[in-house]
Amino acid sequence: MISTMLHSSLQREHSECFTVKSIQCCYCGNTWGDTLRGLGPYRMMKCSHCGFIYLTPRPTEEDLRTYYRHHYLPQDPGSIDKWSRMMRAVFLKAADQIEKHCTRGRVLDIGCGFGFFLKEMRERGWEVTGLEMSLSGISYARNTFKLPVLFTEFEKADLPEGHFDVIAAFYVIEHAYNPLLFLQRVHALLKPKGVVILRYPHTHLLEYLLTLLGIENNVYDIPFHLSDFSPQTIERFLIKAGFSDCRHFIGGHTLPEKYLHRVSSSIFGTIAEILFQLSFKTYLLPGVSKSIIARKN
């Protein structure tokens, strides 16, 4: 729910101007499904063939690129500092997981934002590269941390194949227009036995419960989240893209600015971590964000 809380006002201001287009399921190609949630012209659909949840119709890629470039990340120093505190635990746990699987090498962070994760990895001795579409994000990463961050979208980035030991993407896969193509490109850029680490929201059950209780919500973050993954569907996408040895972990929790959001995140994040450990790392509490690490075949 991180992005929902950070740009709900911007949604109201800009999303009504988007041009929309319909798509088919990008996992199996099916065009039929059940509507789980509608918001204006947008529909969050569950594919009737494979069960993947995706948004159709949706804004065009060009409209989304323009939005992310100018509006998605905050610009004022106070908000950037709050963002850093909110994500710090997630980044530290991700860095620790990476170093359990890999020796130091090259790491690429897709959608690196302000560069906080890359800064952590550089301090641990890694060679870092970032990709970012937000003007405020790339300006901060370059000017404050002197990080090598490219101002480009992932699909168009001029990067060598088989070059990186690790590729990270925090809260990015749900924004990918075609997550299968996204993961296939990640696979191509990794060295043999390289690893990918993803952080993603898992919101379907939470949205269902809130709706059942009559509570208005946009937990799906329509129209910016184009997919909603469960642990099962994210693994299916990774395997189809050529990855194996998929391992989930809770990966900490965010600390949003608002008190109730922060308390909720802390409580449910802690419960999720306890249940995960007590179940011998098998139970993943629905409704909370999760991380997954996988290896290139």
Buried (B, 14 or more C-beta within 10 A) or exposed (E): BBBBBBBEEBBEEBBEEBEBEEBBBBBBEBEEBEEBBEBEEBBBBBBEEBBBBBBBBBBBBEBBBBBBBBBBBBBEEEBBEBBBBBBBBBBBBBBEBBBEBBEBBBBBBBBBBBBBBBBBBBEBEBBBBBBBBBBBBBBBBBEEBEBBBBBBBBEEBEBEEEBBBBBBBBBBBBBBBBBBEBBBBBBBBBBEEBBBBBBBBBBBBBBBBBBEEEEEBBBBBBBBBBBBBBBEBBBBBBBEBBBEEBBBBBBBBBBBBEEEBBEBBBEBBEBBBEBBEEEEEEEBBBBBBBBBBBBBE
